[in-house]
Amino acid sequence: MIKNKSFLFLQKDFKTSYWSSFILANNNPCFINKSIYPYSILIFFLQLYRTPKHERITVFRYLNDRRSFFKSYVNLIVDITLILLTKIFGGKVYRIKHNVDKETFVYYKKINKLREYIVSKYSNKIFVTDINLIKYLNDKEQKKADWICFGSVEFKTNKKIEDQIRVRIKDFKSKFNNQEDLVTGLTISSGLPKFLHFRNIPKIMNELNKNDNDKFIFILIGTLPFKIKDELLEIYNNNKYILYIENEEKINIKSFVDLFEYSYRSLNDMSVSFSIYDLVQIKKPIVTSKNGFLSEFIDYYNLGFTLENYDPKLFREKLNKFDKNSFKEFAMKFDWEKGANQLLK
C-alpha cells in the first residue's frame, strides 16, 4: 500500500530547494540530482531502495541543450531511460514547463524537440508557472495541465557591493535638476538572451524625455547578454539617462528601494520570471512592454502596467495612482509553499 510520495528532481537550483523544503516538511522524501545529469539514473535506484512503499514521482524541469552534441544526445537517452524506469516501477512523471513556447538554450533543434515531445507525451502532469499559461499549451497537454508558482528568495548578499552601488546611484541622480520631479526606474538582471529590457530601456528613456526633458532616468544593474554586450555598452555610454552598473555579485533589490519608483522588465517568451516575486515584496510597480507572456501576467494581477505609448504625463499618472494593495493580495495567493502543495495534490 502506498503511504506517501517520493520525489526525484532532475535539476538542482534554488527553486528545487524551496519546493523540496516544503515537500519534506510534509514527510515526503525528496531526492535531487546535484551533479551530472546521467547520475539521475543512479539516484532513481537509490530512491527505489530507500522508499519502496512510496509513490515515486520523477520531476523534469528544464530541457535546455548542452553546447556539446554528445552531451545533448546523452541527455535525451537519460530522459528516455528515466521515463521507462519510472513507469516500470509504477511511478509517475511530472513536467514543470517553465517556458511554454521554448527552452532558453537550444543548440540542436531536432534533439530538443524530440526531448520535449517524449517528456510531455509520457508525463502524467504538466505544470506551468501560472494558471493563465495553460491555454497556450497544445490540446493534449492541456488535458493534464496544472499550475505551480514561485515565491520570494532570501539569500546572503554582498553588503559592501550594495553600499558602493548606492553611492553610484546617488551620484548619478545628483547630476539632474529638479530632483523632486525625477522619475527613476531600476532593474537588476542577468544576461539571459530572452530578456528584452536591455534593448528596450534606451528607447523608452529617449521617448519619455522628448517632451519632459531630463525627468526620466534608469538604473540597470547586472550582466549583459554576451553576444550584444559591446553594442549595448556603447548605447548606454552615449545615453545620459541611463546608468549601467556591471555586477555579478549577489545583491538584493530591497537595498535600493528608496532610490527608485518602478522597475521595468520584458521577456520574449511565454514564462514567468521568478524575480517578479521579489519585486512584489518591495511594492514597486512593474512596468513592461507587450512582449511574451509577462505583460498579460502583470496586467491580470495588477502588479504594474504595460507601456503602450511614451506619454510622460500618462506614465506619471499611472505610477502615482497605482494601487499597492494588489501586491499584498498576490503575495497571499502565491508562494513556495503553495507551489509545493500543487506538486503534492
Backbone torsions as a table, in degrees:
resi	resn	phi	psi	omega
1	MET	NA	129.6	-179.9
2	ILE	-74.4	123.2	-178.2
3	LYS	-96.9	-29.2	-173.0
4	ASN	-158.0	180.0	178.0
5	LYS	-107.7	144.5	177.4
6	SER	-125.1	123.4	-173.1
7	PHE	-104.9	138.1	170.7
8	LEU	-117.8	108.8	177.0
9	PHE	-92.9	132.4	-173.9
10	LEU	-90.0	-7.9	175.7
11	GLN	-128.2	140.9	178.5
12	LYS	-106.8	114.0	171.1
13	ASP	-155.3	-176.3	-175.3
14	PHE	-65.7	-29.2	179.3
15	LYS	-66.1	-47.0	175.5
16	THR	-59.1	-41.6	-178.3
17	SER	-61.8	-43.6	-179.9
18	TYR	-66.8	-48.5	179.0
19	TRP	-60.4	-46.2	-175.8
20	SER	-66.2	-29.8	179.0
21	SER	-62.7	-37.4	178.5
22	PHE	-79.5	-31.5	175.1
23	ILE	-64.6	-43.0	177.9
24	LEU	-64.3	-35.5	179.8
25	ALA	-63.8	-21.6	177.2
26	ASN	-97.3	19.3	176.9
27	ASN	63.6	33.6	174.5
28	ASN	-111.8	115.1	-177.0
29	PRO	-62.2	146.4	176.5
30	CYS	-127.7	132.5	174.4
31	PHE	-116.7	131.1	-174.2
32	ILE	-127.6	129.1	175.7
33	ASN	-77.9	109.1	-176.4
34	LYS	-96.2	-2.9	-172.4
35	SER	-128.1	-140.1	-176.4
36	ILE	-65.6	138.9	-173.6
37	TYR	-51.9	-45.1	-179.7
38	PRO	-59.7	-20.8	177.9
39	TYR	-62.2	-16.4	179.7
40	SER	-57.4	-32.1	179.8
41	ILE	-65.0	-42.7	177.4
42	LEU	-65.7	-39.4	179.4
43	ILE	-65.5	-34.2	177.4
44	PHE	-58.9	-45.1	-179.6
45	PHE	-69.3	-32.0	173.8
46	LEU	-64.5	-42.8	177.2
47	GLN	-61.1	-43.4	-179.7
48	LEU	-62.1	-39.0	-178.5
49	TYR	-72.5	-40.7	-172.7
50	ARG	-84.6	-24.6	-178.7
51	THR	-130.9	63.2	-174.0
52	PRO	-64.7	-25.5	-175.9
53	LYS	-101.6	5.5	179.4
54	HIS	-91.4	154.7	170.3
55	GLU	-77.5	118.3	-175.6
56	ARG	-87.6	132.0	179.3
57	ILE	-125.8	119.8	176.9
58	THR	-97.3	123.8	-173.2
59	VAL	-108.2	111.2	172.9
60	PHE	-89.8	138.4	176.3
61	ARG	-121.0	-105.5	-179.1
62	TYR	-70.7	140.7	174.2
63	LEU	-116.9	39.3	180.0
64	ASN	-64.3	147.5	175.0
65	ASP	-74.7	161.6	166.3
66	ARG	-99.3	156.9	179.3
67	ARG	-65.7	-30.4	178.7
68	SER	-79.9	129.2	177.1
69	PHE	-61.1	-42.6	-178.9
70	PHE	-60.2	-45.6	-178.7
71	LYS	-67.2	-36.9	177.5
72	SER	-65.9	-39.5	177.8
73	TYR	-66.3	-39.9	177.1
74	VAL	-61.1	-40.4	178.3
75	ASN	-60.3	-38.9	177.1
76	LEU	-61.8	-45.6	179.9
77	ILE	-64.5	-40.1	178.5
78	VAL	-64.3	-42.3	177.3
79	ASP	-55.4	-50.9	-177.9
80	ILE	-62.2	-43.5	-179.3
81	THR	-62.7	-44.8	-178.8
82	LEU	-66.7	-40.0	177.5
83	ILE	-62.2	-45.4	178.9
84	LEU	-60.7	-46.2	-179.4
85	LEU	-63.1	-43.2	-179.5
86	THR	-61.2	-45.0	-178.9
87	LYS	-69.1	-41.6	-179.1
88	ILE	-59.6	-38.8	-177.6
89	PHE	-95.8	21.3	171.2
90	GLY	75.7	19.8	-179.5
91	GLY	-92.7	-173.0	179.9
92	LYS	-126.5	152.8	177.1
93	VAL	-110.3	126.5	174.7
94	TYR	-112.6	143.0	175.2
95	ARG	-122.3	121.4	171.6
96	ILE	-96.2	108.9	-174.1
97	LYS	-96.2	90.2	-176.3
98	HIS	-63.0	-42.0	177.1
99	ASN	-113.9	117.8	-176.1
100	VAL	-69.9	-37.5	-171.8
101	ASP	-93.9	-28.3	-175.5
102	LYS	-166.8	157.4	172.7
103	GLU	-81.6	157.8	-178.1
104	THR	-68.5	-41.0	-178.2
105	PHE	-119.1	111.4	178.2
106	VAL	-128.1	114.8	178.9
107	TYR	-109.8	-25.1	-178.9
108	TYR	-130.1	93.8	-169.5
109	LYS	-59.5	-41.1	-177.3
110	LYS	-66.1	-43.3	178.4
111	ILE	-64.7	-45.0	-177.7
112	ASN	-64.2	-41.8	179.6
113	LYS	-65.1	-38.2	178.6
114	LEU	-67.7	-42.3	176.9
115	ARG	-59.6	-45.4	-179.9
116	GLU	-60.7	-44.4	-178.7
117	TYR	-63.4	-47.8	-176.2
118	ILE	-65.3	-48.3	-177.5
119	VAL	-64.2	-43.5	-179.8
120	SER	-67.1	-41.5	-177.8
121	LYS	-61.7	-40.4	-174.2
122	TYR	-100.7	8.0	174.8
123	SER	-77.2	137.6	173.9
124	ASN	-77.9	-32.0	176.5
125	LYS	-139.6	144.8	174.5
126	ILE	-122.6	120.3	-178.6
127	PHE	-103.1	135.9	171.9
128	VAL	-115.1	162.2	-169.9
129	THR	-85.5	9.8	169.3
130	ASP	-164.8	145.2	-177.2
131	ILE	-59.6	-29.4	-178.8
132	ASN	-74.3	-8.2	177.0
133	LEU	-84.8	-16.1	-176.4
134	ILE	-58.2	-38.1	-177.1
135	LYS	-66.2	-14.8	179.5
136	TYR	-90.9	-4.8	174.0
137	LEU	-76.3	161.7	175.1
138	ASN	-73.8	169.7	-172.6
139	ASP	-58.2	-42.9	-179.0
140	LYS	-66.1	-39.7	179.6
141	GLU	-69.0	-35.8	-178.8
142	GLN	-61.4	-31.4	-177.7
143	LYS	-66.4	-23.4	179.5
144	LYS	-122.4	26.7	-175.7
145	ALA	-91.9	150.0	173.4
146	ASP	-150.2	175.2	-179.3
147	TRP	-113.2	157.7	174.2
148	ILE	-139.8	163.7	-178.2
149	CYS	-141.0	169.1	177.0
150	PHE	-103.4	-161.0	176.7
151	GLY	-160.4	-179.3	178.4
152	SER	-73.0	155.8	-174.8
153	VAL	-115.7	130.4	175.7
154	GLU	-108.4	128.3	179.2
155	PHE	-153.2	160.0	178.2
156	LYS	-73.3	134.9	-178.4
157	THR	-116.9	165.8	177.3
158	ASN	-90.2	97.1	-175.4
159	LYS	-61.1	-37.4	-179.7
160	LYS	-63.2	-44.4	178.6
161	ILE	-64.7	-41.5	178.7
162	GLU	-59.8	-42.1	178.6
163	ASP	-64.0	-39.9	179.1
164	GLN	-65.4	-39.9	178.6
165	ILE	-66.0	-40.0	178.1
166	ARG	-58.5	-42.5	179.7
167	VAL	-62.7	-43.3	-179.9
168	ARG	-64.5	-39.0	179.2
169	ILE	-65.8	-45.0	-180.0
170	LYS	-62.8	-40.9	178.1
171	ASP	-63.4	-40.7	179.6
172	PHE	-64.7	-44.2	-178.3
173	LYS	-67.7	-31.0	-177.6
174	SER	-67.5	-14.9	-179.7
175	LYS	-75.5	-13.6	-176.0
176	PHE	-102.9	141.0	178.8
177	ASN	-78.3	169.2	177.2
178	ASN	52.2	60.3	-176.7
179	GLN	-56.1	-32.4	-177.6
180	GLU	-67.9	-21.9	179.7
181	ASP	-97.9	-2.2	-176.3
182	LEU	-74.1	131.4	177.5
183	VAL	-110.9	118.3	-174.3
184	THR	-113.7	129.4	172.6
185	GLY	-106.6	155.0	-179.4
186	LEU	-148.2	137.7	176.1
187	THR	-137.9	135.6	171.0
188	ILE	-109.7	124.0	-171.0
189	SER	-149.4	148.0	169.1
190	SER	-85.2	175.2	-173.7
191	GLY	-97.7	36.1	178.6
192	LEU	-63.5	139.7	-177.2
193	PRO	-63.4	-19.0	-178.4
194	LYS	-77.3	-11.5	-178.5
195	PHE	-80.7	123.9	-178.6
196	LEU	-96.7	-10.8	-175.1
197	HIS	-63.2	-26.2	179.4
198	PHE	-58.8	-43.5	-179.5
199	ARG	-83.5	-30.8	-173.6
200	ASN	-75.4	-34.3	-172.7
201	ILE	-57.9	-47.0	-179.7
202	PRO	-56.5	-44.6	-179.7
203	LYS	-63.8	-42.2	-179.6
204	ILE	-60.8	-45.6	-179.9
205	MET	-63.5	-43.2	-180.0
206	ASN	-62.7	-43.8	-177.3
207	GLU	-68.3	-43.7	-179.4
208	LEU	-65.0	-30.5	-177.3
209	ASN	-88.5	-3.6	179.8
210	LYS	-60.6	-46.5	-176.7
211	ASN	-106.2	1.0	-179.7
212	ASP	-142.5	65.3	-166.0
213	ASN	-55.8	132.8	174.3
214	ASP	61.1	32.7	179.7
215	LYS	-113.9	-13.6	-178.8
216	PHE	-122.4	123.5	179.4
217	ILE	-132.7	164.0	-177.2
218	PHE	-141.9	140.9	177.5
219	ILE	-112.9	121.7	178.9
220	LEU	-117.5	119.5	-175.7
221	ILE	-120.2	135.2	175.9
222	GLY	139.5	-144.4	179.1
223	THR	-121.6	153.9	-177.7
224	LEU	-102.8	155.0	174.7
225	PRO	-57.3	129.7	-171.2
226	PHE	-57.1	-43.8	-173.8
227	LYS	-65.9	-26.8	-177.5
228	ILE	-119.5	17.4	-176.2
229	LYS	-60.1	-50.3	-177.5
230	ASP	-62.9	-40.7	179.2
231	GLU	-62.2	-45.1	-179.4
232	LEU	-66.7	-40.2	179.7
233	LEU	-60.1	-39.9	178.3
234	GLU	-64.7	-41.6	178.8
235	ILE	-63.7	-46.5	-178.4
236	TYR	-64.4	-42.2	-178.1
237	ASN	-65.5	-24.2	180.0
238	ASN	-99.5	9.9	178.9
239	ASN	-118.5	112.2	-174.3
240	LYS	-71.1	-11.6	-178.3
241	TYR	-90.4	-3.1	-174.9
242	ILE	-120.7	133.0	170.6
243	LEU	-114.7	114.4	175.4
244	TYR	-102.3	127.5	178.9
245	ILE	-119.4	108.9	179.6
246	GLU	-72.3	129.7	-177.0
247	ASN	-157.1	131.3	176.5
248	GLU	-113.4	-2.4	179.8
249	GLU	-79.2	156.2	176.7
250	LYS	-75.3	122.2	177.3
251	ILE	-133.9	158.3	-177.2
252	ASN	-112.5	128.9	-178.6
253	ILE	-61.9	-21.9	177.2
254	LYS	-61.7	-25.2	-178.7
255	SER	-71.0	-11.5	-177.0
256	PHE	-122.0	14.3	-169.7
257	VAL	-61.5	-25.8	-179.5
258	ASP	-85.5	-0.9	-173.6
259	LEU	-107.8	1.9	179.6
260	PHE	-150.8	163.5	-175.5
261	GLU	-106.5	-22.9	-177.8
262	TYR	-156.7	166.5	173.1
263	SER	-120.5	153.7	179.6
264	TYR	-127.8	132.0	175.9
265	ARG	-142.5	148.9	177.1
266	SER	-151.7	131.1	-178.6
267	LEU	-123.5	154.1	-178.6
268	ASN	-101.4	9.9	-178.1
269	ASP	-124.5	178.9	-179.0
270	MET	-97.0	76.2	-178.0
271	SER	-148.2	170.5	174.9
272	VAL	-117.9	122.1	178.9
273	SER	-76.8	133.3	179.7
274	PHE	-60.8	-24.8	-178.2
275	SER	-61.9	-21.9	177.4
276	ILE	-59.2	-36.0	-178.8
277	TYR	-67.5	-32.4	175.5
278	ASP	-71.4	-38.4	178.8
279	LEU	-65.7	-33.5	177.2
280	VAL	-60.9	-37.5	-177.9
281	GLN	-63.9	-31.5	-177.5
282	ILE	-91.3	-4.2	173.5
283	LYS	58.6	43.2	174.3
284	LYS	-111.6	135.4	179.9
285	PRO	-55.9	140.9	177.8
286	ILE	-104.6	117.2	179.1
287	VAL	-99.2	140.1	179.3
288	THR	-143.3	172.5	174.8
289	SER	-110.0	167.2	-174.7
290	LYS	-81.6	72.3	176.2
291	ASN	-133.0	143.8	176.8
292	GLY	58.2	-152.6	-175.6
293	PHE	-94.1	-18.0	-170.2
294	LEU	-59.4	-38.7	-179.3
295	SER	-64.0	-40.2	177.5
296	GLU	-63.8	-41.4	-179.7
297	PHE	-62.9	-48.5	-177.6
298	ILE	-66.4	-41.2	179.2
299	ASP	-68.0	-38.8	-177.6
300	TYR	-63.8	-42.8	-177.8
301	TYR	-96.1	5.0	178.4
302	ASN	54.1	51.4	-180.0
303	LEU	-97.7	2.2	-178.4
304	GLY	165.8	-139.2	178.4
305	PHE	-156.9	158.5	178.1
306	THR	-91.8	130.0	-179.2
307	LEU	-78.6	110.0	-177.1
308	GLU	-106.7	-19.5	173.2
309	ASN	-148.8	177.1	-173.9
310	TYR	-113.6	37.1	177.8
311	ASP	-76.8	110.2	-176.8
312	PRO	-62.2	-34.7	179.1
313	LYS	-65.5	-45.1	179.1
314	LEU	-65.5	-38.3	178.3
315	PHE	-59.7	-46.7	178.5
316	ARG	-62.9	-42.6	-178.8
317	GLU	-60.8	-43.9	-179.8
318	LYS	-64.0	-38.6	177.9
319	LEU	-67.0	-44.3	-176.2
320	ASN	-69.6	-33.0	-176.8
321	LYS	-93.4	2.4	-174.4
322	PHE	-65.6	133.2	-179.0
323	ASP	-90.4	109.5	-175.7
324	LYS	-77.8	-6.1	178.3
325	ASN	-64.0	-25.4	-179.5
326	SER	-64.9	-27.2	177.1
327	PHE	-65.7	-42.9	179.5
328	LYS	-63.6	-42.6	179.3
329	GLU	-62.7	-42.2	-179.7
330	PHE	-65.4	-44.1	-178.6
331	ALA	-64.2	-30.3	178.3
332	MET	-74.8	-28.1	-177.9
333	LYS	-83.8	-34.3	-169.7
334	PHE	-130.7	127.2	172.3
335	ASP	-159.6	-177.9	-176.8
336	TRP	-62.6	-36.6	-180.0
337	GLU	-65.4	-41.2	177.9
338	LYS	-62.1	-40.3	179.4
339	GLY	-63.3	-43.3	178.5
340	ALA	-63.5	-39.0	180.0
341	ASN	-64.5	-30.5	176.3
342	GLN	-63.2	-38.4	178.5
343	LEU	-71.5	-28.2	-176.0
344	LEU	-84.9	-11.5	-176.5
345	LYS	-58.5	NA	NA
